[in-house]
Amino acid sequence: MGERIGTEKIVREDGYLYYVGKDGYVWRAPMKHNKRGRKKRVGSEKINKEAGYMYYLGKRGYVERAKLKNYKKRRR
């Protein structure tokens, strides 16, 4: 679906949600059923984000991006 842009492989743990934060690093946050977990930065590679793309951690453990279908560039 998307293209791989990260070079660092991140190993997933059960009970956590993984995402690319505003700062460009990969973070993990506990899911609702995981009562003992805490939010933590897990990646050391910084991703430079571009507008019009969605960034996520793929099944293989690398950061990937996909183009947003209905994205319109905003004028200010």
PQR file of N, CA, C, O and H, with PARSE charges and radii, in Angstrom:
ATOM      1  N   MET A   1       0.815  -1.185   0.000 -0.4000 1.5000
ATOM      2  CA  MET A   1       0.000   0.000   0.000 -0.0000 2.0000
ATOM      3  C   MET A   1       0.863   1.256   0.000  0.5500 1.7000
ATOM      4  O   MET A   1       0.619   2.174  -0.784 -0.5500 1.4000
ATOM      5  N   GLY A   2       1.852   1.307   0.855 -0.4000 1.5000
ATOM      6  CA  GLY A   2       2.697   2.489   0.952 -0.0000 2.0000
ATOM      7  C   GLY A   2       4.126   2.185   0.545  0.5500 1.7000
ATOM      8  O   GLY A   2       4.465   1.063   0.168 -0.5500 1.4000
ATOM      9  H   GLY A   2       2.050   0.562   1.492  0.4000 1.0000
ATOM     10  N   GLU A   3       4.945   3.209   0.632 -0.4000 1.5000
ATOM     11  CA  GLU A   3       6.360   3.031   0.316 -0.0000 2.0000
ATOM     12  C   GLU A   3       7.177   3.117   1.593  0.5500 1.7000
ATOM     13  O   GLU A   3       6.889   3.923   2.478 -0.5500 1.4000
ATOM     14  H   GLU A   3       4.669   4.120   0.938  0.4000 1.0000
ATOM     15  N   ARG A   4       8.195   2.280   1.677 -0.4000 1.5000
ATOM     16  CA  ARG A   4       9.057   2.251   2.853 -0.0000 2.0000
ATOM     17  C   ARG A   4      10.017   3.430   2.798  0.5500 1.7000
ATOM     18  O   ARG A   4      10.696   3.640   1.793 -0.5500 1.4000
ATOM     19  H   ARG A   4       8.429   1.625   0.958  0.4000 1.0000
ATOM     20  N   ILE A   5      10.071   4.205   3.895 -0.4000 1.5000
ATOM     21  CA  ILE A   5      10.986   5.345   3.930 -0.0000 2.0000
ATOM     22  C   ILE A   5      11.970   5.256   5.084  0.5500 1.7000
ATOM     23  O   ILE A   5      12.989   5.947   5.073 -0.5500 1.4000
ATOM     24  H   ILE A   5       9.519   4.034   4.711  0.4000 1.0000
ATOM     25  N   GLY A   6      11.691   4.421   6.082 -0.4000 1.5000
ATOM     26  CA  GLY A   6      12.581   4.285   7.231 -0.0000 2.0000
ATOM     27  C   GLY A   6      13.596   3.182   7.020  0.5500 1.7000
ATOM     28  O   GLY A   6      13.358   2.244   6.258 -0.5500 1.4000
ATOM     29  H   GLY A   6      10.863   3.860   6.091  0.4000 1.0000
ATOM     30  N   THR A   7      14.744   3.295   7.703 -0.4000 1.5000
ATOM     31  CA  THR A   7      15.782   2.269   7.605 -0.0000 2.0000
ATOM     32  C   THR A   7      15.920   1.472   8.894  0.5500 1.7000
ATOM     33  O   THR A   7      16.566   0.424   8.910 -0.5500 1.4000
ATOM     34  H   THR A   7      14.938   4.056   8.321  0.4000 1.0000
ATOM     35  N   GLU A   8      15.323   1.955   9.964 -0.4000 1.5000
ATOM     36  CA  GLU A   8      15.410   1.293  11.268 -0.0000 2.0000
ATOM     37  C   GLU A   8      14.237   0.332  11.442  0.5500 1.7000
ATOM     38  O   GLU A   8      13.086   0.717  11.235 -0.5500 1.4000
ATOM     39  H   GLU A   8      14.797   2.806   9.951  0.4000 1.0000
ATOM     40  N   LYS A   9      14.518  -0.915  11.822 -0.4000 1.5000
ATOM     41  CA  LYS A   9      13.470  -1.905  12.050 -0.0000 2.0000
ATOM     42  C   LYS A   9      13.090  -1.886  13.523  0.5500 1.7000
ATOM     43  O   LYS A   9      13.952  -1.957  14.399 -0.5500 1.4000
ATOM     44  H   LYS A   9      15.453  -1.228  11.991  0.4000 1.0000
ATOM     45  N   ILE A  10      11.778  -1.789  13.788 -0.4000 1.5000
ATOM     46  CA  ILE A  10      11.269  -1.722  15.149 -0.0000 2.0000
ATOM     47  C   ILE A  10      10.464  -2.985  15.428  0.5500 1.7000
ATOM     48  O   ILE A  10       9.567  -3.341  14.664 -0.5500 1.4000
ATOM     49  H   ILE A  10      11.078  -1.731  13.076  0.4000 1.0000
ATOM     50  N   VAL A  11      10.790  -3.659  16.531 -0.4000 1.5000
ATOM     51  CA  VAL A  11      10.100  -4.885  16.914 -0.0000 2.0000
ATOM     52  C   VAL A  11       8.875  -4.510  17.740  0.5500 1.7000
ATOM     53  O   VAL A  11       8.979  -3.787  18.731 -0.5500 1.4000
ATOM     54  H   VAL A  11      11.518  -3.369  17.153  0.4000 1.0000
ATOM     55  N   ARG A  12       7.713  -5.011  17.318 -0.4000 1.5000
ATOM     56  CA  ARG A  12       6.462  -4.704  18.007 -0.0000 2.0000
ATOM     57  C   ARG A  12       6.263  -5.600  19.227  0.5500 1.7000
ATOM     58  O   ARG A  12       6.729  -6.739  19.262 -0.5500 1.4000
ATOM     59  H   ARG A  12       7.629  -5.598  16.513  0.4000 1.0000
ATOM     60  N   GLU A  13       5.557  -5.060  20.234 -0.4000 1.5000
ATOM     61  CA  GLU A  13       5.156  -5.823  21.407 -0.0000 2.0000
ATOM     62  C   GLU A  13       3.638  -5.828  21.469  0.5500 1.7000
ATOM     63  O   GLU A  13       2.997  -4.865  21.048 -0.5500 1.4000
ATOM     64  H   GLU A  13       5.178  -4.134  20.206  0.4000 1.0000
ATOM     65  N   ASP A  14       3.058  -6.902  21.988 -0.4000 1.5000
ATOM     66  CA  ASP A  14       1.611  -6.988  22.120 -0.0000 2.0000
ATOM     67  C   ASP A  14       1.114  -5.978  23.142  0.5500 1.7000
ATOM     68  O   ASP A  14       1.777  -5.728  24.149 -0.5500 1.4000
ATOM     69  H   ASP A  14       3.579  -7.684  22.329  0.4000 1.0000
ATOM     70  N   GLY A  15      -0.062  -5.393  22.880 -0.4000 1.5000
ATOM     71  CA  GLY A  15      -0.685  -4.467  23.818 -0.0000 2.0000
ATOM     72  C   GLY A  15      -0.305  -3.014  23.617  0.5500 1.7000
ATOM     73  O   GLY A  15      -0.657  -2.171  24.442 -0.5500 1.4000
ATOM     74  H   GLY A  15      -0.601  -5.596  22.062  0.4000 1.0000
ATOM     75  N   TYR A  16       0.412  -2.694  22.531 -0.4000 1.5000
ATOM     76  CA  TYR A  16       0.841  -1.325  22.270 -0.0000 2.0000
ATOM     77  C   TYR A  16       0.421  -0.873  20.872  0.5500 1.7000
ATOM     78  O   TYR A  16       0.328  -1.680  19.947 -0.5500 1.4000
ATOM     79  H   TYR A  16       0.698  -3.379  21.861  0.4000 1.0000
ATOM     80  N   LEU A  17       0.173   0.410  20.734 -0.4000 1.5000
ATOM     81  CA  LEU A  17      -0.132   1.052  19.460 -0.0000 2.0000
ATOM     82  C   LEU A  17       1.107   1.847  19.053  0.5500 1.7000
ATOM     83  O   LEU A  17       1.654   2.594  19.864 -0.5500 1.4000
ATOM     84  H   LEU A  17       0.249   1.066  21.485  0.4000 1.0000
ATOM     85  N   TYR A  18       1.552   1.696  17.817 -0.4000 1.5000
ATOM     86  CA  TYR A  18       2.745   2.376  17.326 -0.0000 2.0000
ATOM     87  C   TYR A  18       2.365   3.446  16.311  0.5500 1.7000
ATOM     88  O   TYR A  18       1.520   3.219  15.445 -0.5500 1.4000
ATOM     89  H   TYR A  18       1.108   1.089  17.158  0.4000 1.0000
ATOM     90  N   TYR A  19       2.996   4.618  16.424 -0.4000 1.5000
ATOM     91  CA  TYR A  19       2.699   5.721  15.507 -0.0000 2.0000
ATOM     92  C   TYR A  19       3.910   6.639  15.374  0.5500 1.7000
ATOM     93  O   TYR A  19       4.823   6.612  16.199 -0.5500 1.4000
ATOM     94  H   TYR A  19       3.682   4.803  17.128  0.4000 1.0000
ATOM     95  N   VAL A  20       3.900   7.449  14.323 -0.4000 1.5000
ATOM     96  CA  VAL A  20       4.944   8.450  14.107 -0.0000 2.0000
ATOM     97  C   VAL A  20       4.405   9.764  14.660  0.5500 1.7000
ATOM     98  O   VAL A  20       3.393  10.272  14.177 -0.5500 1.4000
ATOM     99  H   VAL A  20       3.158   7.471  13.652  0.4000 1.0000
ATOM    100  N   GLY A  21       5.067  10.312  15.661 -0.4000 1.5000
ATOM    101  CA  GLY A  21       4.599  11.522  16.329 -0.0000 2.0000
ATOM    102  C   GLY A  21       4.910  12.787  15.552  0.5500 1.7000
ATOM    103  O   GLY A  21       5.530  12.751  14.489 -0.5500 1.4000
ATOM    104  H   GLY A  21       5.889   9.899  16.054  0.4000 1.0000
ATOM    105  N   LYS A  22       4.464  13.914  16.109 -0.4000 1.5000
ATOM    106  CA  LYS A  22       4.696  15.211  15.474 -0.0000 2.0000
ATOM    107  C   LYS A  22       6.178  15.545  15.384  0.5500 1.7000
ATOM    108  O   LYS A  22       6.600  16.277  14.489 -0.5500 1.4000
ATOM    109  H   LYS A  22       3.961  13.944  16.973  0.4000 1.0000
ATOM    110  N   ASP A  23       6.970  15.008  16.315 -0.4000 1.5000
ATOM    111  CA  ASP A  23       8.408  15.279  16.329 -0.0000 2.0000
ATOM    112  C   ASP A  23       9.180  14.448  15.305  0.5500 1.7000
ATOM    113  O   ASP A  23      10.368  14.691  15.095 -0.5500 1.4000
ATOM    114  H   ASP A  23       6.627  14.414  17.042  0.4000 1.0000
ATOM    115  N   GLY A  24       8.525  13.467  14.658 -0.4000 1.5000
ATOM    116  CA  GLY A  24       9.173  12.667  13.630 -0.0000 2.0000
ATOM    117  C   GLY A  24       9.732  11.343  14.118  0.5500 1.7000
ATOM    118  O   GLY A  24      10.294  10.592  13.321 -0.5500 1.4000
ATOM    119  H   GLY A  24       7.560  13.270  14.828  0.4000 1.0000
ATOM    120  N   TYR A  25       9.599  11.031  15.396 -0.4000 1.5000
ATOM    121  CA  TYR A  25      10.079   9.767  15.950 -0.0000 2.0000
ATOM    122  C   TYR A  25       8.926   8.785  16.121  0.5500 1.7000
ATOM    123  O   TYR A  25       7.767   9.193  16.190 -0.5500 1.4000
ATOM    124  H   TYR A  25       9.143  11.641  16.044  0.4000 1.0000
ATOM    125  N   VAL A  26       9.241   7.487  16.191 -0.4000 1.5000
ATOM    126  CA  VAL A  26       8.222   6.462  16.412 -0.0000 2.0000
ATOM    127  C   VAL A  26       7.979   6.337  17.912  0.5500 1.7000
ATOM    128  O   VAL A  26       8.916   6.238  18.705 -0.5500 1.4000
ATOM    129  H   VAL A  26      10.183   7.156  16.135  0.4000 1.0000
ATOM    130  N   TRP A  27       6.697   6.345  18.282 -0.4000 1.5000
ATOM    131  CA  TRP A  27       6.278   6.237  19.683 -0.0000 2.0000
ATOM    132  C   TRP A  27       5.391   5.015  19.834  0.5500 1.7000
ATOM    133  O   TRP A  27       4.778   4.550  18.873 -0.5500 1.4000
ATOM    134  H   TRP A  27       5.936   6.426  17.638  0.4000 1.0000
ATOM    135  N   ARG A  28       5.333   4.498  21.068 -0.4000 1.5000
ATOM    136  CA  ARG A  28       4.378   3.444  21.381 -0.0000 2.0000
ATOM    137  C   ARG A  28       3.543   3.891  22.568  0.5500 1.7000
ATOM    138  O   ARG A  28       4.055   4.489  23.515 -0.5500 1.4000
ATOM    139  H   ARG A  28       5.831   4.876  21.849  0.4000 1.0000
ATOM    140  N   ALA A  29       2.259   3.596  22.503 -0.4000 1.5000
ATOM    141  CA  ALA A  29       1.326   3.956  23.573 -0.0000 2.0000
ATOM    142  C   ALA A  29       0.531   2.702  23.927  0.5500 1.7000
ATOM    143  O   ALA A  29       0.192   1.921  23.038 -0.5500 1.4000
ATOM    144  H   ALA A  29       1.844   3.110  21.734  0.4000 1.0000
ATOM    145  N   PRO A  30       0.228   2.496  25.204 -0.5600 1.5000
ATOM    146  CA  PRO A  30      -0.522   1.295  25.587  0.2800 2.0000
ATOM    147  C   PRO A  30      -1.969   1.357  25.097  0.5500 1.7000
ATOM    148  O   PRO A  30      -2.597   2.416  25.094 -0.5500 1.4000
ATOM    149  N   MET A  31      -2.477   0.203  24.687 -0.4000 1.5000
ATOM    150  CA  MET A  31      -3.887   0.109  24.323 -0.0000 2.0000
ATOM    151  C   MET A  31      -4.719   0.094  25.600  0.5500 1.7000
ATOM    152  O   MET A  31      -4.176  -0.039  26.697 -0.5500 1.4000
ATOM    153  H   MET A  31      -1.967  -0.657  24.691  0.4000 1.0000
ATOM    154  N   LYS A  32      -6.014   0.228  25.462 -0.4000 1.5000
ATOM    155  CA  LYS A  32      -6.898   0.351  26.614 -0.0000 2.0000
ATOM    156  C   LYS A  32      -6.814  -0.864  27.543  0.5500 1.7000
ATOM    157  O   LYS A  32      -6.899  -0.709  28.761 -0.5500 1.4000
ATOM    158  H   LYS A  32      -6.455   0.337  24.571  0.4000 1.0000
ATOM    159  N   HIS A  33      -6.651  -2.050  26.996 -0.4000 1.5000
ATOM    160  CA  HIS A  33      -6.597  -3.256  27.837 -0.0000 2.0000
ATOM    161  C   HIS A  33      -5.239  -3.467  28.483  0.5500 1.7000
ATOM    162  O   HIS A  33      -5.100  -4.354  29.325 -0.5500 1.4000
ATOM    163  H   HIS A  33      -6.582  -2.176  26.006  0.4000 1.0000
ATOM    164  N   ASN A  34      -4.232  -2.680  28.117 -0.4000 1.5000
ATOM    165  CA  ASN A  34      -2.888  -2.770  28.699 -0.0000 2.0000
ATOM    166  C   ASN A  34      -2.798  -1.753  29.836  0.5500 1.7000
ATOM    167  O   ASN A  34      -2.526  -0.578  29.590 -0.5500 1.4000
ATOM    168  H   ASN A  34      -4.345  -1.959  27.433  0.4000 1.0000
ATOM    169  N   LYS A  35      -3.021  -2.185  31.065 -0.4000 1.5000
ATOM    170  CA  LYS A  35      -3.090  -1.273  32.216 -0.0000 2.0000
ATOM    171  C   LYS A  35      -1.717  -0.839  32.733  0.5500 1.7000
ATOM    172  O   LYS A  35      -1.613   0.212  33.365 -0.5500 1.4000
ATOM    173  H   LYS A  35      -3.242  -3.139  31.265  0.4000 1.0000
ATOM    174  N   ARG A  36      -0.680  -1.607  32.484 -0.4000 1.5000
ATOM    175  CA  ARG A  36       0.633  -1.325  33.082 -0.0000 2.0000
ATOM    176  C   ARG A  36       1.584  -0.549  32.179  0.5500 1.7000
ATOM    177  O   ARG A  36       2.623  -0.079  32.645 -0.5500 1.4000
ATOM    178  H   ARG A  36      -0.765  -2.461  31.969  0.4000 1.0000
ATOM    179  N   GLY A  37       1.256  -0.406  30.911 -0.4000 1.5000
ATOM    180  CA  GLY A  37       2.172   0.229  29.972 -0.0000 2.0000
ATOM    181  C   GLY A  37       2.209   1.747  30.092  0.5500 1.7000
ATOM    182  O   GLY A  37       1.301   2.364  30.650 -0.5500 1.4000
ATOM    183  H   GLY A  37       0.413  -0.787  30.533  0.4000 1.0000
ATOM    184  N   ARG A  38       3.267   2.331  29.561 -0.4000 1.5000
ATOM    185  CA  ARG A  38       3.426   3.781  29.526 -0.0000 2.0000
ATOM    186  C   ARG A  38       3.851   4.197  28.122  0.5500 1.7000
ATOM    187  O   ARG A  38       4.420   3.403  27.373 -0.5500 1.4000
ATOM    188  H   ARG A  38       4.005   1.830  29.108  0.4000 1.0000
ATOM    189  N   LYS A  39       3.571   5.439  27.780 -0.4000 1.5000
ATOM    190  CA  LYS A  39       3.971   5.990  26.491 -0.0000 2.0000
ATOM    191  C   LYS A  39       5.494   6.122  26.467  0.5500 1.7000
ATOM    192  O   LYS A  39       6.100   6.558  27.446 -0.5500 1.4000
ATOM    193  H   LYS A  39       3.109   6.084  28.389  0.4000 1.0000
ATOM    194  N   LYS A  40       6.113   5.740  25.335 -0.4000 1.5000
ATOM    195  CA  LYS A  40       7.572   5.743  25.255 -0.0000 2.0000
ATOM    196  C   LYS A  40       8.017   5.909  23.808  0.5500 1.7000
ATOM    197  O   LYS A  40       7.385   5.380  22.894 -0.5500 1.4000
ATOM    198  H   LYS A  40       5.621   5.386  24.540  0.4000 1.0000
ATOM    199  N   ARG A  41       9.102   6.640  23.603 -0.4000 1.5000
ATOM    200  CA  ARG A  41       9.694   6.746  22.273 -0.0000 2.0000
ATOM    201  C   ARG A  41      10.542   5.506  22.029  0.5500 1.7000
ATOM    202  O   ARG A  41      11.389   5.162  22.853 -0.5500 1.4000
ATOM    203  H   ARG A  41       9.616   7.070  24.346  0.4000 1.0000
ATOM    204  N   VAL A  42      10.322   4.833  20.907 -0.4000 1.5000
ATOM    205  CA  VAL A  42      11.029   3.583  20.638 -0.0000 2.0000
ATOM    206  C   VAL A  42      11.991   3.679  19.460  0.5500 1.7000
ATOM    207  O   VAL A  42      12.886   2.843  19.336 -0.5500 1.4000
ATOM    208  H   VAL A  42       9.633   5.113  20.237  0.4000 1.0000
ATOM    209  N   GLY A  43      11.835   4.653  18.611 -0.4000 1.5000
ATOM    210  CA  GLY A  43      12.708   4.780  17.448 -0.0000 2.0000
ATOM    211  C   GLY A  43      13.748   5.854  17.647  0.5500 1.7000
ATOM    212  O   GLY A  43      13.492   6.857  18.313 -0.5500 1.4000
ATOM    213  H   GLY A  43      11.107   5.332  18.711  0.4000 1.0000
ATOM    214  N   SER A  44      14.922   5.654  17.075 -0.4000 1.5000
ATOM    215  CA  SER A  44      15.976   6.665  17.161 -0.0000 2.0000
ATOM    216  C   SER A  44      16.146   7.413  15.835  0.5500 1.7000
ATOM    217  O   SER A  44      16.896   8.386  15.760 -0.5500 1.4000
ATOM    218  H   SER A  44      15.130   4.839  16.533  0.4000 1.0000
ATOM    219  N   GLU A  45      15.453   6.958  14.796 -0.4000 1.5000
ATOM    220  CA  GLU A  45      15.533   7.589  13.483 -0.0000 2.0000
ATOM    221  C   GLU A  45      14.451   8.660  13.358  0.5500 1.7000
ATOM    222  O   GLU A  45      13.281   8.396  13.635 -0.5500 1.4000
ATOM    223  H   GLU A  45      14.843   6.167  14.857  0.4000 1.0000
ATOM    224  N   LYS A  46      14.837   9.865  12.942 -0.4000 1.5000
ATOM    225  CA  LYS A  46      13.871  10.950  12.770 -0.0000 2.0000
ATOM    226  C   LYS A  46      13.382  10.967  11.331  0.5500 1.7000
ATOM    227  O   LYS A  46      14.173  10.927  10.389 -0.5500 1.4000
ATOM    228  H   LYS A  46      15.787  10.079  12.717  0.4000 1.0000
ATOM    229  N   ILE A  47      12.052  11.025  11.178 -0.4000 1.5000
ATOM    230  CA  ILE A  47      11.416  11.041   9.865 -0.0000 2.0000
ATOM    231  C   ILE A  47      11.006  12.474   9.541  0.5500 1.7000
ATOM    232  O   ILE A  47      10.342  13.126  10.347 -0.5500 1.4000
ATOM    233  H   ILE A  47      11.410  11.057  11.944  0.4000 1.0000
ATOM    234  N   ASN A  48      11.393  12.963   8.379 -0.4000 1.5000
ATOM    235  CA  ASN A  48      10.955  14.283   7.925 -0.0000 2.0000
ATOM    236  C   ASN A  48       9.640  14.114   7.191  0.5500 1.7000
ATOM    237  O   ASN A  48       9.585  13.521   6.113 -0.5500 1.4000
ATOM    238  H   ASN A  48      11.932  12.433   7.724  0.4000 1.0000
ATOM    239  N   LYS A  49       8.577  14.646   7.791 -0.4000 1.5000
ATOM    240  CA  LYS A  49       7.237  14.475   7.234 -0.0000 2.0000
ATOM    241  C   LYS A  49       6.950  15.509   6.154  0.5500 1.7000
ATOM    242  O   LYS A  49       7.418  16.646   6.220 -0.5500 1.4000
ATOM    243  H   LYS A  49       8.622  15.128   8.667  0.4000 1.0000
ATOM    244  N   GLU A  50       6.171  15.094   5.156 -0.4000 1.5000
ATOM    245  CA  GLU A  50       5.689  15.987   4.102 -0.0000 2.0000
ATOM    246  C   GLU A  50       4.176  16.042   4.173  0.5500 1.7000
ATOM    247  O   GLU A  50       3.535  15.063   4.558 -0.5500 1.4000
ATOM    248  H   GLU A  50       5.790  14.170   5.103  0.4000 1.0000
ATOM    249  N   ALA A  51       3.601  17.175   3.807 -0.4000 1.5000
ATOM    250  CA  ALA A  51       2.152  17.319   3.799 -0.0000 2.0000
ATOM    251  C   ALA A  51       1.558  16.442   2.704  0.5500 1.7000
ATOM    252  O   ALA A  51       2.152  16.276   1.639 -0.5500 1.4000
ATOM    253  H   ALA A  51       4.121  17.969   3.494  0.4000 1.0000
ATOM    254  N   GLY A  52       0.381  15.880   2.974 -0.4000 1.5000
ATOM    255  CA  GLY A  52      -0.296  15.057   1.986 -0.0000 2.0000
ATOM    256  C   GLY A  52      -0.005  13.575   2.104  0.5500 1.7000
ATOM    257  O   GLY A  52      -0.449  12.801   1.256 -0.5500 1.4000
ATOM    258  H   GLY A  52      -0.102  16.014   3.840  0.4000 1.0000
ATOM    259  N   TYR A  53       0.728  13.151   3.131 -0.4000 1.5000
ATOM    260  CA  TYR A  53       1.052  11.744   3.336 -0.0000 2.0000
ATOM    261  C   TYR A  53       0.674  11.314   4.745  0.5500 1.7000
ATOM    262  O   TYR A  53       0.694  12.117   5.678 -0.5500 1.4000
ATOM    263  H   TYR A  53       1.089  13.780   3.820  0.4000 1.0000
ATOM    264  N   MET A  54       0.327  10.026   4.891 -0.4000 1.5000
ATOM    265  CA  MET A  54       0.072   9.424   6.181 -0.0000 2.0000
ATOM    266  C   MET A  54       1.275   8.532   6.507  0.5500 1.7000
ATOM    267  O   MET A  54       1.695   7.728   5.675 -0.5500 1.4000
ATOM    268  H   MET A  54       0.311   9.374   4.133  0.4000 1.0000
ATOM    269  N   TYR A  55       1.823   8.673   7.706 -0.4000 1.5000
ATOM    270  CA  TYR A  55       2.997   7.919   8.124 -0.0000 2.0000
ATOM    271  C   TYR A  55       2.594   6.898   9.173  0.5500 1.7000
ATOM    272  O   TYR A  55       1.806   7.204  10.069 -0.5500 1.4000
ATOM    273  H   TYR A  55       1.482   9.327   8.382  0.4000 1.0000
ATOM    274  N   TYR A  56       3.135   5.674   9.069 -0.4000 1.5000
ATOM    275  CA  TYR A  56       2.766   4.602   9.987 -0.0000 2.0000
ATOM    276  C   TYR A  56       3.875   3.562  10.049  0.5500 1.7000
ATOM    277  O   TYR A  56       4.782   3.552   9.217 -0.5500 1.4000
ATOM    278  H   TYR A  56       3.775   5.426   8.342  0.4000 1.0000
ATOM    279  N   LEU A  57       3.790   2.693  11.041 -0.4000 1.5000
ATOM    280  CA  LEU A  57       4.731   1.591  11.188 -0.0000 2.0000
ATOM    281  C   LEU A  57       4.125   0.375  10.509  0.5500 1.7000
ATOM    282  O   LEU A  57       3.084  -0.120  10.941 -0.5500 1.4000
ATOM    283  H   LEU A  57       3.053   2.701  11.717  0.4000 1.0000
ATOM    284  N   GLY A  58       4.758  -0.107   9.459 -0.4000 1.5000
ATOM    285  CA  GLY A  58       4.239  -1.214   8.662 -0.0000 2.0000
ATOM    286  C   GLY A  58       4.389  -2.562   9.344  0.5500 1.7000
ATOM    287  O   GLY A  58       4.977  -2.661  10.421 -0.5500 1.4000
ATOM    288  H   GLY A  58       5.603   0.295   9.108  0.4000 1.0000
ATOM    289  N   LYS A  59       3.861  -3.590   8.716 -0.4000 1.5000
ATOM    290  CA  LYS A  59       3.896  -4.943   9.272 -0.0000 2.0000
ATOM    291  C   LYS A  59       5.315  -5.479   9.408  0.5500 1.7000
ATOM    292  O   LYS A  59       5.602  -6.264  10.312 -0.5500 1.4000
ATOM    293  H   LYS A  59       3.384  -3.509   7.841  0.4000 1.0000
ATOM    294  N   ARG A  60       6.202  -5.055   8.510 -0.4000 1.5000
ATOM    295  CA  ARG A  60       7.593  -5.524   8.562 -0.0000 2.0000
ATOM    296  C   ARG A  60       8.431  -4.809   9.601  0.5500 1.7000
ATOM    297  O   ARG A  60       9.564  -5.214   9.863 -0.5500 1.4000
ATOM    298  H   ARG A  60       5.968  -4.418   7.776  0.4000 1.0000
ATOM    299  N   GLY A  61       7.886  -3.724  10.216 -0.4000 1.5000
ATOM    300  CA  GLY A  61       8.601  -3.018  11.270 -0.0000 2.0000
ATOM    301  C   GLY A  61       9.297  -1.756  10.826  0.5500 1.7000
ATOM    302  O   GLY A  61      10.026  -1.155  11.616 -0.5500 1.4000
ATOM    303  H   GLY A  61       6.966  -3.395  10.004  0.4000 1.0000
ATOM    304  N   TYR A  62       9.103  -1.328   9.592 -0.4000 1.5000
ATOM    305  CA  TYR A  62       9.713  -0.117   9.072 -0.0000 2.0000
ATOM    306  C   TYR A  62       8.665   0.988   8.938  0.5500 1.7000
ATOM    307  O   TYR A  62       7.476   0.709   8.782 -0.5500 1.4000
ATOM    308  H   TYR A  62       8.511  -1.816   8.950  0.4000 1.0000
ATOM    309  N   VAL A  63       9.113   2.237   8.999 -0.4000 1.5000
ATOM    310  CA  VAL A  63       8.196   3.359   8.804 -0.0000 2.0000
ATOM    311  C   VAL A  63       7.857   3.450   7.327  0.5500 1.7000
ATOM    312  O   VAL A  63       8.737   3.412   6.467 -0.5500 1.4000
ATOM    313  H   VAL A  63      10.078   2.464   9.125  0.4000 1.0000
ATOM    314  N   GLU A  64       6.558   3.572   7.045 -0.4000 1.5000
ATOM    315  CA  GLU A  64       6.081   3.667   5.672 -0.0000 2.0000
ATOM    316  C   GLU A  64       5.175   4.880   5.543  0.5500 1.7000
ATOM    317  O   GLU A  64       4.733   5.450   6.540 -0.5500 1.4000
ATOM    318  H   GLU A  64       5.843   3.603   7.744  0.4000 1.0000
ATOM    319  N   ARG A  65       4.904   5.266   4.304 -0.4000 1.5000
ATOM    320  CA  ARG A  65       3.992   6.378   4.069 -0.0000 2.0000
ATOM    321  C   ARG A  65       3.089   6.050   2.886  0.5500 1.7000
ATOM    322  O   ARG A  65       3.457   5.314   1.970 -0.5500 1.4000
ATOM    323  H   ARG A  65       5.263   4.803   3.494  0.4000 1.0000
ATOM    324  N   ALA A  66       1.886   6.631   2.945 -0.4000 1.5000
ATOM    325  CA  ALA A  66       0.914   6.458   1.869 -0.0000 2.0000
ATOM    326  C   ALA A  66       0.338   7.820   1.531  0.5500 1.7000
ATOM    327  O   ALA A  66       0.116   8.643   2.419 -0.5500 1.4000
ATOM    328  H   ALA A  66       1.587   7.229   3.689  0.4000 1.0000
ATOM    329  N   LYS A  67       0.098   8.057   0.263 -0.4000 1.5000
ATOM    330  CA  LYS A  67      -0.458   9.339  -0.179 -0.0000 2.0000
ATOM    331  C   LYS A  67      -1.923   9.421   0.231  0.5500 1.7000
ATOM    332  O   LYS A  67      -2.671   8.461   0.048 -0.5500 1.4000
ATOM    333  H   LYS A  67       0.278   7.388  -0.458  0.4000 1.0000
ATOM    334  N   LEU A  68      -2.343  10.566   0.787 -0.4000 1.5000
ATOM    335  CA  LEU A  68      -3.729  10.786   1.158 -0.0000 2.0000
ATOM    336  C   LEU A  68      -4.543  11.053  -0.103  0.5500 1.7000
ATOM    337  O   LEU A  68      -4.169  11.887  -0.928 -0.5500 1.4000
ATOM    338  H   LEU A  68      -1.735  11.347   0.935  0.4000 1.0000
ATOM    339  N   LYS A  69      -5.634  10.356  -0.243 -0.4000 1.5000
ATOM    340  CA  LYS A  69      -6.426  10.391  -1.469 -0.0000 2.0000
ATOM    341  C   LYS A  69      -7.068  11.751  -1.725  0.5500 1.7000
ATOM    342  O   LYS A  69      -6.973  12.277  -2.833 -0.5500 1.4000
ATOM    343  H   LYS A  69      -5.938   9.678   0.427  0.4000 1.0000
ATOM    344  N   ASN A  70      -7.713  12.321  -0.727 -0.4000 1.5000
ATOM    345  CA  ASN A  70      -8.462  13.551  -0.918 -0.0000 2.0000
ATOM    346  C   ASN A  70      -7.782  14.773  -0.301  0.5500 1.7000
ATOM    347  O   ASN A  70      -8.459  15.708   0.128 -0.5500 1.4000
ATOM    348  H   ASN A  70      -7.791  11.894   0.174  0.4000 1.0000
ATOM    349  N   TYR A  71      -6.474  14.770  -0.256 -0.4000 1.5000
ATOM    350  CA  TYR A  71      -5.733  15.871   0.359 -0.0000 2.0000
ATOM    351  C   TYR A  71      -5.700  17.069  -0.588  0.5500 1.7000
ATOM    352  O   TYR A  71      -5.367  16.935  -1.766 -0.5500 1.4000
ATOM    353  H   TYR A  71      -5.924  14.011  -0.604  0.4000 1.0000
ATOM    354  N   LYS A  72      -6.048  18.234  -0.059 -0.4000 1.5000
ATOM    355  CA  LYS A  72      -5.955  19.471  -0.828 -0.0000 2.0000
ATOM    356  C   LYS A  72      -5.032  20.422  -0.074  0.5500 1.7000
ATOM    357  O   LYS A  72      -5.184  20.632   1.130 -0.5500 1.4000
ATOM    358  H   LYS A  72      -6.318  18.343   0.897  0.4000 1.0000
ATOM    359  N   LYS A  73      -4.093  20.982  -0.784 -0.4000 1.5000
ATOM    360  CA  LYS A  73      -3.135  21.887  -0.173 -0.0000 2.0000
ATOM    361  C   LYS A  73      -3.855  23.160   0.302  0.5500 1.7000
ATOM    362  O   LYS A  73      -4.591  23.791  -0.457 -0.5500 1.4000
ATOM    363  H   LYS A  73      -3.970  20.811  -1.761  0.4000 1.0000
ATOM    364  N   ARG A  74      -3.631  23.518   1.556 -0.4000 1.5000
ATOM    365  CA  ARG A  74      -4.283  24.694   2.124 -0.0000 2.0000
ATOM    366  C   ARG A  74      -3.506  25.957   1.803  0.5500 1.7000
ATOM    367  O   ARG A  74      -2.275  25.969   1.800 -0.5500 1.4000
ATOM    368  H   ARG A  74      -3.033  23.006   2.173  0.4000 1.0000
ATOM    369  N   ARG A  75      -4.248  27.012   1.535 -0.4000 1.5000
ATOM    370  CA  ARG A  75      -3.615  28.330   1.315 -0.0000 2.0000
ATOM    371  C   ARG A  75      -3.835  29.173   2.541  0.5500 1.7000
ATOM    372  O   ARG A  75      -4.925  29.171   3.111 -0.5500 1.4000
ATOM    373  H   ARG A  75      -5.248  27.002   1.538  0.4000 1.0000
ATOM    374  N   ARG A  76      -2.824  29.889   2.951 -0.4000 1.5000
ATOM    375  CA  ARG A  76      -2.943  30.781   4.110 -0.0000 2.0000
ATOM    376  C   ARG A  76      -2.561  32.168   3.755  0.5500 1.7000
ATOM    377  O   ARG A  76      -2.599  33.057   4.606 -0.5500 1.4000
ATOM    378  H   ARG A  76      -1.938  29.891   2.487  0.4000 1.0000
TER
END
